[in-house]
């Protein structure tokens, strides 16, 4: 094959490189033995257990509907295809499938795949939270993927939405509502489209969002109940006094300075090389990125789940403009540039920086197979009074069919009011074990308290017997009742 023939297939080679490296990224991450230590575990374990959340948790009675019914249904279908598979295989599926949904599907909207690759590479360094967020195996990634698709469909060349946007947007919103449950979040692009000056499009998008939300909630089988439960759940998340009582993803962001500098640099590059155009700022992706950044100052999940996906879209579109102007379609220079970008993406996502992909390998799970633990796990019908959600995620994952329940599950807002008060007091007092005394007073012989704490002295609850069961894990139980004394001759 001569050089001329090679040049002809440069576009095809670039597509192959882009698709290949994006697929290789999650496979490499999984090859480390990585498992996300949060919701992906409980989704998989719930599928294996076949139980409702009411059978797994001690929870409020006014949350009868699974908050992510579509994702549980999808995992159920996957499990049916491989009924001998365990919950770990479901977690691996979740990580790979959802990461590819966010990182691979957007290629369909790009004329230059190296531009999307470039956006991923830049984000892996300057918005590094995306690397672990995209590998969490959680259904919020469906909403992230839907947002990316929506921003590309409504990119704002004019105020007349394309037919594809009108057809796909309600379906994307419906999928997000059914699978993730947070149907209300995808109303934010309407504000971005409006503030970008596309007023008619914003109202049309609003109608698409409304129709998609109703459709998605209807797919749950409880259209109105699911709709109102989702809103109530969002409100209950913020019942706290100080921000350290919140999960890290719900705390304020640090302002994402590195990403801001990237945006400023790209705007300057555009002004110098392409000529300044206000369209760079009147793009809904840019406005959505700004909204996500601003709201992230209150709660960083807005930046992670709305700002960063919008950052990726906007950066990708900017790089595509530069690529089309500076790199000929069939040039060898374009091919070499793509190879360099692909290498940066692969290393940026897969390098085990700060043990992000191997940290879970040292987690000690509790199960009947744990050495020297006989008699220390709860009995039938027992309750685990756990000090944090990690205890729930790890223990439920390894014991999906166990005959006990947990006082704290995947969201404190689902706890009963009296149990939530105990948990918040413990958080307020920086995990002081004495805050759990009301739980000790309720414990029965089949119940257990599990607390994450360092080795050394047991938790300061002398009413219980304690066992250092695994790394930084203590199990407490009531001491056995003394045997009745018998009088002489009995």
C-alpha positions in Angstrom: 0.0 0.0 0.0 1.6 3.3 -1.0 1.4 6.6 0.9 -1.4 8.0 -1.2 -3.6 5.0 -0.3 -2.8 5.3 3.4 -3.8 9.0 3.3 -7.2 7.9 1.9 -7.9 5.8 4.9 -6.7 8.3 7.5 -10.3 9.3 8.5 -11.2 5.6 9.0 -8.0 5.0 11.0 -8.8 8.0 13.3 -12.3 6.6 14.0 -10.8 3.2 14.8 -8.3 4.8 17.1 -10.9 6.9 18.9 -13.3 4.1 19.4 -10.6 1.6 20.4 -9.0 3.8 23.1 -12.4 4.7 24.6 -13.3 1.1 24.9 -9.9 0.1 26.3 -10.1 2.7 29.1 -12.8 1.0 31.3 -11.4 -2.5 30.5 -8.0 -1.3 31.8 -9.6 0.2 34.9 -11.4 -3.0 35.7 -8.2 -5.0 35.1 -6.7 -3.4 38.3 -9.5 -5.2 40.3 -11.3 -1.9 40.7 -14.8 -1.9 42.2 -16.5 1.4 43.2 -17.2 1.3 46.9 -20.7 2.9 46.9 -24.0 2.7 45.1 -22.9 0.3 42.4 -22.4 -2.3 45.1 -25.9 -2.0 46.5 -27.6 -2.0 43.1 -25.9 -5.3 42.3 -26.6 -6.8 45.7 -30.3 -5.8 45.5 -30.6 -7.5 42.1 -29.1 -10.7 43.5 -31.2 -10.6 46.7 -34.6 -10.1 44.9 -35.7 -8.1 47.9 -37.4 -4.7 48.2 -35.6 -1.9 50.0 -38.2 -2.2 52.8 -36.9 -5.8 53.3 -33.3 -4.6 53.4 -33.4 -1.4 55.4 -35.1 0.0 58.5 -36.6 3.0 56.6 -39.4 5.5 56.5 -42.7 4.2 55.3 -43.3 7.0 52.8 -40.7 5.9 50.3 -42.3 2.8 48.9 -40.9 3.0 45.3 -37.4 2.2 44.3 -35.7 5.5 43.5 -33.9 3.9 40.4 -36.4 1.4 39.1 -35.2 1.3 35.6 -31.6 0.6 36.5 -32.7 -2.2 38.8 -34.7 -3.6 35.9 -31.8 -3.5 33.5 -29.5 -5.2 36.0 -32.3 -7.8 36.5 -32.2 -8.5 32.7 -28.5 -8.8 32.7 -28.6 -11.2 35.6 -31.3 -13.3 33.8 -28.9 -13.6 30.9 -26.2 -15.0 33.3 -28.1 -16.4 36.3 -24.9 -18.1 37.7 -23.2 -14.7 37.8 -22.6 -13.0 41.1 -23.0 -9.4 42.2 -19.4 -8.6 41.4 -20.0 -9.4 37.7 -23.0 -7.0 37.8 -20.8 -4.3 39.2 -18.2 -4.9 36.4 -21.0 -4.6 33.9 -22.2 -1.4 35.5 -18.8 0.3 35.4 -18.0 -0.7 31.8 -21.5 -0.1 30.3 -22.1 3.3 31.9 -18.6 4.6 31.3 -18.9 3.8 27.6 -22.4 5.4 27.5 -20.9 8.7 28.6 -17.6 8.6 26.8 -18.3 6.6 23.6 -21.9 7.6 22.5 -21.1 11.3 22.0 -18.7 10.4 19.1 -21.9 10.1 17.0 -22.3 13.9 17.0 -18.7 14.8 16.1 -17.3 15.1 12.6 -13.8 14.9 14.0 -13.5 12.2 16.7 -10.1 13.5 17.7 -11.9 16.6 19.0 -13.9 14.6 21.5 -10.8 12.6 22.4 -9.0 15.9 23.1 -11.9 17.0 25.4 -11.6 13.8 27.3 -7.8 14.1 27.6 -8.1 17.7 28.8 -10.8 16.8 31.3 -8.8 13.9 32.7 -6.1 16.4 33.8 -7.9 19.7 34.4 -11.3 18.3 35.6 -9.9 15.1 37.0 -13.0 14.3 39.0 -14.6 13.0 35.8 -12.2 10.1 35.7 -13.6 8.5 38.9 -17.1 9.9 38.4 -17.4 8.2 35.0 -16.3 4.9 36.6 -18.8 4.8 39.5 -21.2 2.4 37.8 -24.1 4.4 39.1 -27.3 5.4 37.2 -26.6 9.1 37.4 -24.3 8.5 34.4 -27.4 7.9 32.3 -28.4 11.5 33.1 -24.8 12.7 32.4 -25.0 10.9 29.0 -28.5 12.4 28.3 -27.2 15.9 29.1 -24.3 15.5 26.7 -26.6 14.3 23.9 -29.1 17.1 24.6 -26.4 19.8 24.5 -25.1 18.4 21.2 -28.7 18.3 19.8 -29.5 21.8 20.9 -26.1 23.4 20.2 -27.6 26.6 19.0 -26.8 27.4 15.4 -30.2 29.0 15.2 -33.5 29.2 17.1 -35.1 26.4 15.2 -34.6 23.0 16.8 -33.8 20.1 14.5 -36.2 17.3 14.0 -33.7 14.9 15.7 -33.8 17.1 18.8 -37.5 17.1 19.0 -37.7 13.3 18.7 -34.7 12.2 20.8 -35.0 14.7 23.7 -38.2 13.3 25.2 -36.8 9.8 24.9 -33.5 10.8 26.6 -35.4 12.6 29.4 -37.7 9.5 29.8 -34.7 7.2 30.0 -33.1 9.4 32.7 -36.3 9.6 34.7 -36.9 5.8 34.6 -33.3 4.7 35.2 -31.9 7.4 37.4 -35.0 8.9 39.0 -33.9 12.5 39.1 -36.2 13.6 36.2 -36.3 17.2 37.5 -32.5 17.8 36.9 -32.8 17.8 33.1 -34.9 20.9 33.4 -31.6 22.9 33.8 -30.8 22.8 30.0 -34.0 24.8 29.4 -32.4 27.7 31.4 -29.1 27.3 29.5 -30.9 27.4 26.2 -32.9 30.4 27.3 -29.8 32.3 28.6 -28.0 31.5 25.3 -30.6 33.7 23.6 -32.5 30.8 22.0 -35.8 31.8 23.6 -38.2 29.9 21.4 -36.0 26.8 21.6 -36.0 27.0 25.4 -39.8 26.7 25.5 -39.8 23.9 23.0 -37.2 22.1 25.0 -39.3 22.6 28.1 -42.2 20.9 26.4 -40.0 18.0 25.4 -38.7 17.8 29.0 -42.1 17.8 30.4 -43.4 15.1 28.0 -40.3 13.0 28.6 -40.6 13.3 32.4 -44.2 12.1 32.3 -43.3 9.2 30.1 -40.3 8.2 32.3 -42.3 8.4 35.5 -45.1 6.4 33.8 -42.7 3.6 33.0 -42.2 3.0 36.7 -45.8 2.0 37.1 -46.4 4.7 39.7 -46.4 7.9 37.6 -47.6 10.4 40.2 -46.2 8.6 43.2 -42.8 8.4 41.7 -42.8 12.0 40.6 -43.6 13.3 44.0 -41.4 10.8 45.9 -38.4 12.0 43.7 -39.0 15.6 44.7 -39.4 14.8 48.3 -36.2 12.7 48.3 -34.3 15.6 46.9 -35.6 17.8 49.7 -34.8 15.3 52.5 -31.1 15.1 51.3 -30.5 18.6 52.8 -31.7 18.0 56.4 -28.4 18.9 58.0 -26.8 21.5 60.2 -23.2 21.7 59.1 -21.8 20.7 55.7 -19.6 18.0 57.0 -22.8 16.0 57.8 -23.3 15.7 54.0 -21.6 13.2 51.7 -18.6 14.8 50.0 -20.3 15.0 46.6 -23.0 17.2 48.2 -20.6 19.7 49.7 -19.5 23.0 48.0 -16.8 22.8 45.3 -13.5 24.5 45.4 -14.3 26.5 42.2 -12.6 24.2 39.7 -9.8 26.7 39.1 -7.9 24.5 36.6 -11.0 24.0 34.4 -11.7 27.8 34.5 -8.2 28.4 33.2 -8.7 25.9 30.4 -11.9 27.7 29.3 -10.1 31.1 29.4 -7.2 29.7 27.4 -9.5 28.3 24.7 -11.4 31.6 24.4 -8.1 33.4 24.0 -7.0 30.8 21.4 -10.3 31.3 19.5 -9.8 35.1 19.5 -6.3 34.8 18.2 -6.6 32.0 15.6 -10.2 31.8 14.5 -11.4 35.3 15.2 -13.6 36.3 18.0 -17.3 35.3 17.7 -20.0 35.8 20.4 -21.3 32.4 19.3 -18.7 30.8 21.5 -20.5 32.2 24.6 -24.0 31.9 23.2 -23.7 28.1 23.0 -26.0 26.3 25.4 -23.1 24.0 26.3 -21.1 27.0 27.5 -24.0 28.5 29.4 -24.8 25.1 31.0 -21.1 24.8 32.0 -21.3 28.2 33.7 -24.5 27.3 35.5 -23.0 24.0 36.7 -19.9 25.8 37.9 -22.0 28.5 39.7 -24.3 25.9 41.4 -21.3 23.8 42.2 -20.2 26.6 44.6 -23.2 25.5 46.7 -23.0 21.7 45.9 -20.2 20.3 43.9 -22.3 17.6 42.4 -23.8 20.2 40.1 -20.3 20.9 38.8 -19.5 17.2 38.5 -22.7 16.1 36.8 -23.7 19.2 34.9 -20.6 21.4 34.7 -18.1 18.8 33.6 -20.2 17.1 30.9 -21.0 20.6 29.5 -17.3 21.4 29.8 -16.5 18.3 27.7 -19.1 19.2 25.0 -17.9 22.8 24.8 -14.2 21.9 24.7 -14.9 19.2 22.1 -16.7 21.6 19.8 -14.0 24.2 20.2 -11.3 21.7 19.4 -13.3 20.5 16.4 -13.4 24.0 15.0 -9.6 24.2 15.4 -9.1 20.8 13.9 -11.1 21.5 10.8 -9.1 24.7 10.2 -5.6 23.4 11.1 -5.6 19.7 10.1 -6.5 18.5 6.6 -8.9 15.7 6.6 -6.5 13.1 5.1 -3.2 14.4 6.5 -0.7 12.3 8.2 -0.3 15.1 10.7 -3.9 14.6 11.8 -3.3 10.9 12.3 -0.2 11.5 14.4 -2.0 14.1 16.5 -4.8 11.7 17.1 -2.4 9.0 18.2 -0.8 11.4 20.7 -4.2 12.5 22.0 -5.4 8.9 22.3 -2.3 8.1 24.4 -3.0 11.0 26.7 -6.6 9.9 27.1 -5.6 6.4 28.0 -2.9 7.4 30.5 -5.0 10.3 31.9 -7.9 8.0 32.8 -6.1 4.7 33.6 -3.0 5.7 35.6 -3.5 4.7 39.2 -2.9 8.1 40.5 -3.4 8.3 44.3 -4.5 4.6 44.2 -7.8 5.6 42.7 -8.2 2.2 40.9 -6.6 0.0 43.6 -7.7 1.5 46.9 -10.6 -0.9 47.1 -8.3 -3.9 47.1 -7.5 -3.4 50.7 -11.2 -3.1 51.8 -12.0 -5.9 54.3 -15.5 -7.3 53.7 -17.5 -9.0 56.4 -19.1 -12.3 55.6 -19.5 -15.8 57.1 -16.2 -16.7 55.5 -14.3 -14.0 57.4 -11.8 -15.7 59.8 -12.8 -15.9 63.5 -16.1 -14.2 63.0 -18.4 -17.1 64.0 -21.2 -15.8 66.2 -20.4 -12.1 65.5 -22.7 -11.5 62.5 -26.4 -10.8 63.2 -28.9 -13.5 63.7 -32.0 -14.2 61.7 -34.3 -11.1 61.8 -31.5 -9.0 63.3 -30.6 -5.4 62.6 -27.2 -3.9 61.8 -26.7 -0.6 63.5 -24.0 0.9 61.3 -22.0 4.0 61.9 -21.8 5.0 58.2 -23.0 4.1 54.8 -19.7 2.3 53.9 -20.6 -0.5 56.3 -23.9 -0.9 54.5 -22.4 -0.9 51.0 -19.6 -3.4 51.8 -21.6 -5.7 54.0 -24.8 -5.8 51.9 -22.6 -6.5 48.8 -21.0 -9.5 50.3 -24.2 -10.8 52.0 -27.1 -9.9 49.6 -29.2 -12.8 50.9 -28.5 -12.4 54.6 -31.5 -12.5 56.9 -30.9 -9.1 58.6 -31.6 -5.4 57.9 -29.6 -2.2 58.2 -30.5 0.9 60.1 -28.6 3.2 57.6 -28.6 2.4 53.9 -27.6 4.5 50.9 -29.2 7.7 51.9 -29.7 9.1 55.5 -32.9 10.9 54.4 -34.5 7.4 54.1 -33.9 6.7 57.8 -36.7 6.8 60.3 -36.7 10.2 62.1 -35.5 8.7 65.5 -32.6 6.9 63.8 -31.7 9.9 61.7 -31.5 12.0 64.9 -29.0 9.5 66.4 -26.9 9.4 63.2 -26.8 13.2 62.9 -25.8 13.6 66.5 -22.9 11.1 65.9 -21.8 13.2 62.9 -22.1 16.4 64.9 -19.8 14.9 67.5 -17.2 13.7 65.0 -18.2 10.0 65.3 -18.2 9.8 69.1 -19.4 6.3 69.8 -21.4 7.5 72.8 -23.8 9.2 70.4 -25.0 5.7 69.5 -26.3 4.9 73.0 -29.9 5.2 72.0 -29.3 2.4 69.5 -27.6 0.3 72.1 -30.7 0.6 74.3 -32.8 -0.9 71.5 -30.5 -3.7 70.6 -31.6 -7.4 70.9 -29.4 -10.5 71.1 -29.7 -11.0 67.3 -28.7 -7.4 66.5 -25.2 -6.0 66.0 -23.5 -2.7 65.9 -20.7 -2.2 63.3 -18.4 0.8 63.5 -15.5 1.8 61.4 -12.7 2.8 63.8 -9.0 2.2 64.1 -7.5 -0.8 66.0 -6.7 -0.4 69.7 -9.3 0.4 72.2 -12.9 -0.7 71.3 -15.6 1.9 70.9 -16.6 3.6 74.1 -19.8 1.6 74.6 -19.0 -0.8 77.4 -22.6 -2.1 77.4 -21.5 -4.2 74.4 -19.0 -6.9 73.8 -16.6 -5.9 71.0 -14.7 -7.8 68.3 -12.1 -6.3 66.0 -13.4 -8.3 63.0 -11.5 -6.8 60.1 -9.3 -3.8 59.2 -10.7 -0.8 61.1 -14.0 -2.6 61.7 -15.5 -3.3 65.1 -18.6 -5.5 65.7 -20.5 -5.0 69.0 -23.1 -7.3 70.5 -25.0 -7.6 73.7 -23.3 -9.8 76.3 -25.0 -13.2 76.8 -27.6 -13.3 79.6 -26.3 -15.0 82.7 -27.6 -18.5 83.2 -30.3 -18.7 85.9 -29.0 -19.9 89.3 -30.5 -23.1 90.8 -31.0 -23.7 94.4 -29.6 -26.8 96.3 -31.2 -30.0 95.2 -32.7 -28.6 92.0 
